[in-house]
Amino acid sequence: MAKDASRRSCPCGTGLSYDDCCGPLHRGEGTAPTAEALMRSRFSAFAVGDPAYLLRSWHSRTRPGGLRLDPAQRWTRLEIVERTRGGLLDSTGTVAFRAHYRDAGQPGTVDEHSRFVREDGNWVYLDALPG
């Protein structure tokens, strides 16, 4: 990400700059304190095109061997719909969200209810609940 872009608002929607929000997590300078923070950082990784972070933040049991992001798809906005557990002292949590994107100029959304667990003390994405 270009230096100027790192000062812009973080794609995850907190209102903080990318450098003060998800950027440090993407660079490996810290870990997400909650399941929601991890969800937000994963959305931002899609938005800035960081598949390496997405793979690192995926549970070892469910992580794919590789990940290719579609460069034509632009992730534009994240809505957190609901969260269950996933706090500082929890070991599991869920986050329901709606992710907005544009693909070939057309708007779209992805709705998911994701499960998160701690692995080696860090929050990781496990999978999506059937919906």
DSSP file (Angstrom, degrees, kcal/mol; ACC not computed):
  #  RESIDUE AA STRUCTURE BP1 BP2  ACC     N-H-->O    O-->H-N    N-H-->O    O-->H-N    TCO  KAPPA ALPHA  PHI   PSI    X-CA   Y-CA   Z-CA
    1    1 A M              0   0    0      0, 0.0     5,-0.1     0, 0.0    47,-0.0   0.000 360.0 360.0 360.0 136.3    0.0    0.0    0.0
    2    2 A A     >  -     0   0    0      1,-0.1     4,-1.7     3,-0.0     3,-0.2  -0.291 360.0-114.0 -66.1 152.3    1.4    3.4   -0.9
    3    3 A K  H  > S+     0   0    0      1,-0.2     4,-0.6     2,-0.2     3,-0.2   0.894 116.9  51.3 -55.8 -43.8    2.4    5.7    2.0
    4    4 A D  H >4 S+     0   0    0      1,-0.2     3,-1.0     2,-0.2     4,-0.4   0.898 108.1  52.6 -61.6 -39.4   -0.4    8.2    1.2
    5    5 A A  H >4 S+     0   0    0      1,-0.2     3,-1.2     2,-0.2    13,-0.3   0.834  99.2  63.6 -65.7 -31.7   -3.0    5.4    1.2
    6    6 A S  H 3< S+     0   0    0     -4,-1.7    13,-2.0     1,-0.3    -1,-0.2   0.720  99.6  54.2 -67.9 -18.8   -1.9    4.3    4.6
    7    7 A R  T << S+     0   0    0     -3,-1.0    -1,-0.3    -4,-0.6    -2,-0.2   0.582  91.3  95.6 -88.5 -11.4   -3.0    7.6    6.1
    8    8 A R  S <  S-     0   0    0     -3,-1.2    10,-2.6    -4,-0.4    11,-0.3  -0.218  94.9 -71.1 -72.3 168.0   -6.5    7.3    4.7
    9    9 A S  B     -A   17   0A   0      8,-0.3     8,-0.3     1,-0.1    -1,-0.2  -0.311  59.1-101.6 -59.2 141.4   -9.4    5.9    6.7
   10   10 A C    >   -     0   0    0      6,-3.3     3,-1.6     1,-0.1     5,-0.4  -0.413  23.5-128.1 -65.2 138.1   -9.1    2.2    7.3
   11   11 A P  T 3  S+     0   0    0      0, 0.0    67,-0.3     0, 0.0    -1,-0.1   0.734 100.9  75.5 -59.2 -21.9  -11.4    0.1    5.0
   12   12 A C  T 3  S-     0   0    0     65,-0.1    29,-0.1     1,-0.1    -2,-0.0   0.637 106.4-118.7 -72.6 -12.0  -12.9   -1.7    8.0
   13   13 A G  S <  S+     0   0    0     -3,-1.6    -1,-0.1     3,-0.2    -4,-0.0   0.588  75.8 124.4  93.5  10.4  -15.0    1.3    8.9
   14   14 A T  S    S-     0   0    0      2,-0.1     3,-0.1    -4,-0.1    -5,-0.0   0.730  75.9-121.1 -74.3 -19.3  -13.7    2.3   12.4
   15   15 A G  S    S+     0   0    0      1,-0.4     2,-0.1    -5,-0.4    -1,-0.1   0.281  76.0 118.0  93.7 -10.4  -12.9    5.8   11.3
   16   16 A L  S    S-     0   0    0      1,-0.1    -6,-3.3    -7,-0.1    -1,-0.4  -0.413  74.7 -94.8 -81.0 163.3   -9.2    5.4   12.2
   17   17 A S  B >>  -A    9   0A   0     -8,-0.3     3,-0.8     1,-0.1     4,-0.6  -0.416  33.7-112.8 -72.4 157.3   -6.4    5.7    9.7
   18   18 A Y  G >4>S+     0   0    0    -10,-2.6     5,-2.8   -13,-0.3     3,-1.0   0.894 119.2  54.5 -56.6 -41.2   -5.2    2.4    8.1
   19   19 A D  G 345S+     0   0    0    -13,-2.0    -1,-0.2   -11,-0.3   -12,-0.1   0.759 112.8  42.6 -66.3 -24.7   -1.8    2.9    9.9
   20   20 A D  G <45S+     0   0    0     -3,-0.8    -1,-0.2   -14,-0.2    -2,-0.2   0.401 126.5  27.6 -99.9   1.7   -3.6    3.2   13.3
   21   21 A C  T <<5S-     0   0    0     -3,-1.0     4,-0.5    -4,-0.6    -3,-0.2   0.459 130.8  -4.3-125.7 -96.4   -6.1    0.4   12.7
   22   22 A C  T  >5S+     0   0    0      1,-0.2     4,-2.5     2,-0.1     3,-0.3   0.709 110.3  80.9 -84.9 -21.2   -5.6   -2.7   10.5
   23   23 A G  H  ><S+     0   0    0     -5,-2.8     4,-2.2     1,-0.2     6,-0.2   0.914  91.6  49.6 -53.1 -50.0   -2.2   -1.8    9.0
   24   24 A P  H  4>S+     0   0    0      0, 0.0     5,-3.1     0, 0.0     6,-0.5   0.875 111.5  50.0 -59.7 -36.1   -0.1   -2.9   12.0
   25   25 A L  H >45S+     0   0    0     -4,-0.5     3,-1.3    -3,-0.3     5,-0.2   0.926 110.2  49.9 -66.4 -43.8   -2.0   -6.3   12.0
   26   26 A H  H 3<5S+     0   0    0     -4,-2.5    -1,-0.2     1,-0.3    -3,-0.2   0.857 111.1  49.6 -62.1 -35.3   -1.4   -6.8    8.3
   27   27 A R  T 3<5S-     0   0    0     -4,-2.2    -1,-0.3    -5,-0.2    -2,-0.2   0.467 117.5-112.9 -83.9  -0.8    2.3   -6.0    8.8
   28   28 A G  T < 5S+     0   0    0     -3,-1.3    -3,-0.2    -4,-0.3    -2,-0.1   0.720  79.9 127.8  78.1  21.5    2.6   -8.5   11.7
   29   29 A E  S   <S-     0   0    0     -5,-3.1     2,-0.3    -6,-0.2    -4,-0.2   0.324  78.2 -11.3 -92.6   7.0    3.2   -5.8   14.3
   30   30 A G        -     0   0    0     -6,-0.5     2,-0.3    -5,-0.2    -2,-0.2  -0.968  68.9-107.7 178.6 179.1    0.4   -7.0   16.6
   31   31 A T        -     0   0    0     -2,-0.3    -6,-0.1    -3,-0.1    -5,-0.0  -0.919  39.3 -93.8-128.5 156.0   -2.6   -9.3   16.9
   32   32 A A        -     0   0    0     -2,-0.3    91,-0.6    91,-0.2     6,-0.1  -0.499  26.9-152.6 -68.6 129.6   -6.3   -8.6   16.9
   33   33 A P  S    S+     0   0    0      0, 0.0     2,-0.3     0, 0.0    -1,-0.1   0.726  75.7  25.6 -77.4 -20.9   -7.6   -8.4   20.5
   34   34 A T  S  > S-     0   0    0      1,-0.1     4,-1.9    89,-0.1    53,-0.2  -0.893  81.5-110.3-137.5 165.4  -11.1   -9.5   19.7
   35   35 A A  H  > S+     0   0    0     51,-2.5     4,-2.6    -2,-0.3     5,-0.1   0.893 119.6  52.6 -63.2 -39.8  -12.9  -11.6   17.1
   36   36 A E  H  > S+     0   0    0     50,-0.4     4,-2.8     2,-0.2    -1,-0.2   0.915 106.7  52.1 -64.1 -41.2  -14.6   -8.5   15.7
   37   37 A A  H  > S+     0   0    0      1,-0.2     4,-2.3     2,-0.2    -1,-0.2   0.896 110.6  48.6 -61.5 -38.8  -11.2   -6.8   15.3
   38   38 A L  H  X S+     0   0    0     -4,-1.9     4,-2.3     2,-0.2    -2,-0.2   0.925 110.2  51.3 -66.1 -42.7   -9.9   -9.8   13.4
   39   39 A M  H  X S+     0   0    0     -4,-2.6     4,-2.3     1,-0.2    -2,-0.2   0.935 111.4  47.8 -57.6 -46.6  -13.0   -9.8   11.2
   40   40 A R  H  X S+     0   0    0     -4,-2.8     4,-2.4     1,-0.2    -1,-0.2   0.904 111.4  50.1 -61.7 -41.7  -12.4   -6.1   10.5
   41   41 A S  H  X S+     0   0    0     -4,-2.3     4,-1.8     1,-0.2    -1,-0.2   0.851 109.5  51.4 -67.9 -32.6   -8.8   -6.7    9.7
   42   42 A R  H  X S+     0   0    0     -4,-2.3     4,-1.9     2,-0.2    -1,-0.2   0.901 108.9  50.4 -70.1 -40.4   -9.7   -9.5    7.4
   43   43 A F  H  X S+     0   0    0     -4,-2.3     4,-2.4     1,-0.2    -2,-0.2   0.943 110.8  50.0 -59.2 -46.1  -12.1   -7.3    5.5
   44   44 A S  H  X S+     0   0    0     -4,-2.4     4,-2.6     1,-0.2    -1,-0.2   0.866 105.7  56.6 -61.1 -35.8   -9.4   -4.7    5.2
   45   45 A A  H  X>S+     0   0    0     -4,-1.8     5,-2.9     2,-0.2     4,-0.9   0.896 108.2  47.3 -63.7 -39.1   -7.0   -7.3    3.9
   46   46 A F  H  <5S+     0   0    0     -4,-1.9     3,-0.5     3,-0.2    -2,-0.2   0.934 112.8  50.4 -62.4 -44.5   -9.5   -8.1    1.1
   47   47 A A  H  <5S+     0   0    0     -4,-2.4    -2,-0.2     1,-0.2    -1,-0.2   0.857 117.6  37.0 -64.7 -37.2   -9.9   -4.3    0.4
   48   48 A V  H  <5S-     0   0    0     -4,-2.6    -1,-0.2    -5,-0.1    -2,-0.2   0.463 114.8-111.7 -96.3  -1.1   -6.1   -3.6    0.2
   49   49 A G  T  <5 +     0   0    0     -4,-0.9    -3,-0.2    -3,-0.5     3,-0.1   0.956  62.0 149.7  75.7  51.9   -5.3   -6.9   -1.5
   50   50 A D     >< +     0   0    0     -5,-2.9     4,-1.5     1,-0.2     3,-0.4  -0.686   8.9 162.8-118.5  76.4   -3.3   -8.8    1.2
   51   51 A P  H  > S+     0   0    0      0, 0.0     4,-2.3     0, 0.0     5,-0.2   0.804  73.3  64.9 -66.0 -27.0   -3.9  -12.5    0.7
   52   52 A A  H  > S+     0   0    0      1,-0.2     4,-2.3     2,-0.2     5,-0.1   0.915 103.5  46.6 -61.6 -42.2   -0.9  -13.4    2.9
   53   53 A Y  H  > S+     0   0    0     -3,-0.4     4,-2.2     2,-0.2    -1,-0.2   0.913 109.3  54.7 -65.6 -41.5   -2.6  -11.8    5.9
   54   54 A L  H  < S+     0   0    0     -4,-1.5    -2,-0.2     1,-0.2    -1,-0.2   0.915 111.3  44.9 -58.5 -42.7   -5.8  -13.6    5.1
   55   55 A L  H >< S+     0   0    0     -4,-2.3     3,-1.3     1,-0.2    -1,-0.2   0.902 112.0  51.6 -68.1 -41.1   -4.0  -16.9    5.1
   56   56 A R  H 3< S+     0   0    0     -4,-2.3    -1,-0.2     1,-0.3    -2,-0.2   0.828 110.4  49.4 -63.9 -31.4   -2.0  -16.1    8.3
   57   57 A S  T 3< S+     0   0    0     -4,-2.2    68,-3.0    -5,-0.1     2,-0.4   0.201  93.1  97.5 -95.4  15.9   -5.3  -15.2   10.1
   58   58 A W  B <  S-b  125   0B   0     -3,-1.3    68,-0.2    66,-0.2     5,-0.1  -0.851  86.4-100.0-105.2 139.4   -7.0  -18.5    9.1
   59   59 A H    >>  -     0   0    0     66,-3.3     4,-1.6    -2,-0.4     3,-0.9  -0.289  28.7-125.4 -58.4 139.2   -7.2  -21.5   11.4
   60   60 A S  T 34 S+     0   0    0      1,-0.2    -1,-0.1     2,-0.2    66,-0.0   0.787 108.0  54.8 -60.4 -28.7   -4.6  -24.1   10.4
   61   61 A R  T 34 S+     0   0    0      1,-0.2    -1,-0.2     3,-0.0    65,-0.1   0.797 120.7  27.5 -76.0 -28.3   -7.3  -26.8   10.1
   62   62 A T  T <4 S+     0   0    0     -3,-0.9    -2,-0.2    63,-0.2    -1,-0.2   0.422  88.8 121.5-113.9  -1.2   -9.5  -24.9    7.6
   63   63 A R     <  -     0   0    0     -4,-1.6    -8,-0.1    -5,-0.1     2,-0.0  -0.428  60.1-127.8 -67.6 131.0   -6.9  -22.7    5.8
   64   64 A P        -     0   0    0      0, 0.0    -1,-0.1     0, 0.0     3,-0.1  -0.337  20.4-113.6 -72.4 163.4   -6.7  -23.3    2.1
   65   65 A G  S    S-     0   0    0      1,-0.1     2,-0.3    -2,-0.0    -2,-0.1   0.739  93.2  -5.8 -69.6 -23.0   -3.3  -24.0    0.4
   66   66 A G        -     0   0    0      2,-0.0     2,-0.3   -11,-0.0    -1,-0.1  -0.967  60.8-145.6-161.6 171.2   -3.5  -20.7   -1.4
   67   67 A L        -     0   0    0     -2,-0.3     2,-0.5    -3,-0.1   -12,-0.1  -0.953   5.5-168.1-151.8 125.4   -5.7  -17.7   -2.1
   68   68 A R        -     0   0    0     -2,-0.3     2,-0.3   -17,-0.0    -2,-0.0  -0.972  15.6-147.8-116.8 122.8   -6.0  -15.6   -5.2
   69   69 A L        -     0   0    0     -2,-0.5    -2,-0.0   -20,-0.1     3,-0.0  -0.667  20.8-117.2 -89.4 144.3   -8.0  -12.3   -4.9
   70   70 A D    >   -     0   0    0     -2,-0.3     3,-1.4     1,-0.2   -21,-0.0  -0.709  19.0-156.7 -80.1 113.3  -10.0  -11.0   -7.8
   71   71 A P  T 3  S+     0   0    0      0, 0.0    -1,-0.2     0, 0.0    -2,-0.0   0.707  90.6  60.8 -67.2 -17.7   -8.4   -7.6   -8.8
   72   72 A A  T 3  S+     0   0    0     31,-0.0    32,-0.8     2,-0.0     2,-0.5   0.664  87.9  85.8 -80.9 -15.6  -11.6   -6.5  -10.4
   73   73 A Q  E <   -C  103   0B   0     -3,-1.4     2,-0.6    30,-0.2    30,-0.2  -0.772  62.7-165.2 -91.3 123.7  -13.6   -6.8   -7.1
   74   74 A R  E     -C  102   0B   0     28,-3.0    28,-2.1    -2,-0.5     2,-0.5  -0.939  11.9-145.4-112.4 115.5  -13.4   -3.7   -4.9
   75   75 A W  E     +C  101   0B   0     -2,-0.6    26,-0.3    26,-0.2     3,-0.1  -0.696  26.1 170.3 -81.6 124.7  -14.4   -4.1   -1.3
   76   76 A T  E     +     0   0B   0     24,-2.5     2,-0.3    -2,-0.5    25,-0.2   0.726  50.1   8.0-113.5 -28.1  -16.1   -0.8   -0.3
   77   77 A R  E     -C  100   0B   0     23,-1.3    23,-3.4     2,-0.0     2,-0.4  -0.986  50.5-150.3-161.9 145.7  -17.8   -1.1    3.1
   78   78 A L  E     -C   99   0B   0     -2,-0.3     2,-0.5   -67,-0.3    21,-0.2  -0.973   8.0-169.4-121.9 133.4  -18.3   -3.4    6.1
   79   79 A E  E     -C   98   0B   0     19,-2.4    19,-2.4    -2,-0.4     2,-0.7  -0.989  14.7-147.0-118.2 125.2  -21.3   -3.6    8.3
   80   80 A I  E     +C   97   0B   0     -2,-0.5    17,-0.3    17,-0.2     3,-0.1  -0.839  19.4 178.3 -87.9 120.6  -21.1   -5.6   11.5
   81   81 A V  E     -     0   0B   0     15,-2.6     2,-0.3    -2,-0.7    16,-0.2   0.848  60.5 -13.7 -92.5 -41.4  -24.6   -7.1   12.0
   82   82 A E  E     -C   96   0B   0     14,-1.6    14,-3.2     2,-0.0    -1,-0.4  -0.985  53.9-162.2-160.8 150.5  -24.1   -9.1   15.2
   83   83 A R  E     -C   95   0B   0     -2,-0.3     2,-0.4    12,-0.2    12,-0.2  -0.999   1.9-165.0-140.0 144.2  -21.4  -10.5   17.4
   84   84 A T  E     -C   94   0B   0     10,-2.3    10,-2.3    -2,-0.4    -2,-0.0  -0.994  61.5 -41.1-130.3 124.7  -21.5  -13.2   20.1
   85   85 A R  E    S+C   93   0B   0     -2,-0.4     8,-0.2     8,-0.2   -50,-0.1  -0.203  75.0 131.5  54.2-148.1  -18.6  -13.6   22.6
   86   86 A G        +     0   0    0      6,-1.8   -51,-2.5     1,-0.2   -50,-0.4   0.695  41.6 139.6  80.6  18.3  -15.2  -13.1   21.0
   87   87 A G  S >  S-     0   0    0      5,-0.3     3,-1.0   -53,-0.2    -1,-0.2  -0.086  71.5 -78.0 -87.5-171.2  -13.9  -10.7   23.6
   88   88 A L  T 3  S+     0   0    0      1,-0.3    -1,-0.0   -54,-0.1   -54,-0.0   0.800 130.5  35.3 -58.5 -33.8  -10.6  -10.3   25.4
   89   89 A L  T 3  S+     0   0    0      2,-0.0    -1,-0.3     0, 0.0     2,-0.1   0.390  99.7  97.9-104.6   2.5  -11.2  -13.3   27.7
   90   90 A D    <   -     0   0    0     -3,-1.0     3,-0.1     1,-0.1    27,-0.0  -0.463  54.4-158.7 -89.0 161.8  -13.1  -15.6   25.3
   91   91 A S  S    S+     0   0    0      1,-0.2    27,-1.7    -2,-0.1     2,-0.3   0.497  79.3  33.1-113.6 -10.2  -11.8  -18.4   23.3
   92   92 A T  E     + D   0 117B   0     25,-0.2    -6,-1.8    31,-0.0     2,-0.3  -0.948  63.4 158.3-138.4 160.8  -14.6  -18.5   20.7
   93   93 A G  E     -CD  85 116B   0     23,-2.0    23,-3.1    -2,-0.3     2,-0.3  -0.962  24.0-139.0-172.1 161.1  -16.8  -16.0   19.0
   94   94 A T  E     -CD  84 115B   0    -10,-2.3   -10,-2.3    -2,-0.3     2,-0.4  -0.958   8.7-166.5-128.8 151.1  -19.0  -15.3   16.0
   95   95 A V  E     -CD  83 114B   0     19,-2.0    19,-2.7    -2,-0.3     2,-0.5  -0.972   6.5-158.3-137.4 120.9  -19.4  -12.2   13.9
   96   96 A A  E     +CD  82 113B   0    -14,-3.2   -15,-2.6    -2,-0.4   -14,-1.6  -0.848  28.4 165.3 -95.3 134.5  -22.2  -11.7   11.4
   97   97 A F  E     -CD  80 112B   0     15,-2.8    15,-2.1    -2,-0.5     2,-0.4  -0.941  37.2-139.4-146.0 164.3  -21.4   -9.1    8.8
   98   98 A R  E     -CD  79 111B   0    -19,-2.4   -19,-2.4    -2,-0.3     2,-0.5  -0.988  21.2-162.6-126.5 118.8  -22.4   -7.7    5.4
   99   99 A A  E     -CD  78 110B   0     11,-3.0    11,-2.3    -2,-0.4     2,-0.4  -0.896   6.8-151.2-105.4 128.2  -19.5   -6.8    3.1
  100  100 A H  E     +CD  77 109B   0    -23,-3.4   -24,-2.5    -2,-0.5   -23,-1.3  -0.773  22.7 163.9-100.4 142.3  -20.2   -4.5    0.2
  101  101 A Y  E     -CD  75 108B   0      7,-2.6     7,-2.3    -2,-0.4     2,-0.4  -0.932  31.2-133.7-146.7 169.3  -18.2   -4.6   -3.0
  102  102 A R  E     -CD  74 107B   0    -28,-2.1   -28,-3.0    -2,-0.3     2,-0.4  -0.999  19.4-176.0-126.7 134.1  -18.2   -3.5   -6.6
  103  103 A D  E >  S-CD  73 106B   0      3,-2.7     3,-2.0    -2,-0.4   -30,-0.2  -0.979  76.1 -15.4-133.5 119.4  -17.4   -5.9   -9.4
  104  104 A A  T 3  S-     0   0    0    -32,-0.8    -1,-0.1    -2,-0.4   -31,-0.1   0.872 129.8 -54.6  52.9  39.0  -17.2   -4.7  -13.0
  105  105 A G  T 3  S+     0   0    0    -33,-0.3    -1,-0.3     1,-0.2   -32,-0.0   0.349 115.2 116.3  81.8  -6.0  -19.0   -1.6  -11.8
  106  106 A Q  E <   -D  103   0B   0     -3,-2.0    -3,-2.7     1,-0.0    -1,-0.2  -0.803  63.1-126.3 -99.5 134.6  -21.9   -3.5  -10.3
  107  107 A P  E     +D  102   0B   0      0, 0.0     2,-0.3     0, 0.0    -5,-0.2  -0.427  35.6 163.6 -76.2 153.3  -22.6   -3.4   -6.6
  108  108 A G  E     -D  101   0B   0     -7,-2.3    -7,-2.6    -2,-0.1     2,-0.3  -0.971  21.7-143.8-157.3 168.7  -22.9   -6.5   -4.5
  109  109 A T  E     -D  100   0B   0     -2,-0.3     2,-0.4    -9,-0.2    -9,-0.2  -0.971   3.3-152.0-137.8 154.1  -22.9   -7.8   -1.0
  110  110 A V  E     -D   99   0B   0    -11,-2.3   -11,-3.0    -2,-0.3     2,-0.5  -0.998  12.4-163.5-123.2 124.7  -21.7  -10.8    0.9
  111  111 A D  E     +D   98   0B   0     -2,-0.4     2,-0.3   -13,-0.2   -13,-0.2  -0.933  20.8 161.6-107.6 130.0  -23.5  -11.8    4.1
  112  112 A E  E     -D   97   0B   0    -15,-2.1   -15,-2.8    -2,-0.5     2,-0.6  -0.996  37.5-149.1-148.1 150.1  -21.8  -14.2    6.4
  113  113 A H  E     -D   96   0B   0     16,-0.4    16,-3.4    -2,-0.3   -17,-0.3  -0.928  34.5-163.1-117.7 100.9  -21.8  -15.4   10.0
  114  114 A S  E     -DE  95 128B   0    -19,-2.7   -19,-2.0    -2,-0.6     2,-0.4  -0.582  12.2-141.8 -94.2 146.6  -18.2  -16.3   10.7
  115  115 A R  E     -DE  94 127B   0     12,-3.7    11,-3.1    -2,-0.2    12,-1.0  -0.890  18.2-171.3-106.2 138.0  -16.8  -18.4   13.5
  116  116 A F  E     +DE  93 125B   0    -23,-3.1   -23,-2.0    -2,-0.4     2,-0.3  -0.957   6.3 175.1-127.8 145.1  -13.5  -17.4   15.2
  117  117 A V  E     -DE  92 124B   0      7,-1.9     7,-2.6    -2,-0.4     2,-0.5  -0.916  34.9-102.6-139.2 165.8  -11.4  -19.3   17.7
  118  118 A R  E     - E   0 123B   0    -27,-1.7     2,-0.4    -2,-0.3     5,-0.2  -0.806  32.8-176.0 -91.8 134.6   -8.1  -18.7   19.4
  119  119 A E  E >  S- E   0 122B   0      3,-3.0     3,-1.8    -2,-0.5    -2,-0.0  -0.991  77.3 -10.1-129.7 122.4   -5.2  -20.7   18.1
  120  120 A D  T 3  S-     0   0    0     -2,-0.4    -1,-0.1     1,-0.3     3,-0.1   0.841 132.4 -55.7  54.9  34.6   -1.8  -20.4   19.9
  121  121 A G  T 3  S+     0   0    0      1,-0.2     2,-0.3   -30,-0.1    -1,-0.3   0.324 118.4 104.9  86.2  -7.4   -3.4  -17.6   21.8
  122  122 A N  E <  S- E   0 119B   0     -3,-1.8    -3,-3.0     1,-0.0    -1,-0.2  -0.830  75.4-109.5-111.0 145.6   -4.4  -15.5   18.7
  123  123 A W  E     + E   0 118B   0    -91,-0.6     2,-0.3    -2,-0.3    -5,-0.2  -0.498  42.8 175.4 -67.7 136.7   -7.8  -15.0   17.2
  124  124 A V  E     - E   0 117B   0     -7,-2.6    -7,-1.9    -2,-0.2     2,-0.4  -0.973  36.0-105.2-139.8 155.2   -8.2  -16.8   13.8
  125  125 A Y  E     +bE  58 116B   0    -68,-3.0   -66,-3.3    -2,-0.3    -9,-0.2  -0.672  34.2 178.0 -78.0 127.9  -11.0  -17.3   11.3
  126  126 A L  E     -     0   0B   0    -11,-3.1     2,-0.3    -2,-0.4   -10,-0.2   0.884  49.8 -63.9 -95.3 -60.3  -12.3  -20.8   11.5
  127  127 A D  E     - E   0 115B   0    -12,-1.0   -12,-3.7   -69,-0.0     2,-0.4  -0.964  49.4 -79.7-172.9-177.8  -15.2  -21.0    9.1
  128  128 A A  E     - E   0 114B   0     -2,-0.3   -14,-0.2   -14,-0.2     3,-0.1  -0.856  40.9-120.2-103.7 138.8  -18.7  -19.6    8.2
  129  129 A L        -     0   0    0    -16,-3.4   -16,-0.4    -2,-0.4   -35,-0.0  -0.506  41.4 -96.0 -70.6 143.2  -21.8  -20.9    9.8
  130  130 A P              0   0    0      0, 0.0    -1,-0.1     0, 0.0   -18,-0.0  -0.343 360.0 360.0 -59.1 140.4  -24.3  -22.5    7.4
  131  131 A G              0   0    0     -3,-0.1    -2,-0.0   -19,-0.0   -19,-0.0   0.458 360.0 360.0-127.3 360.0  -26.8  -19.9    6.4
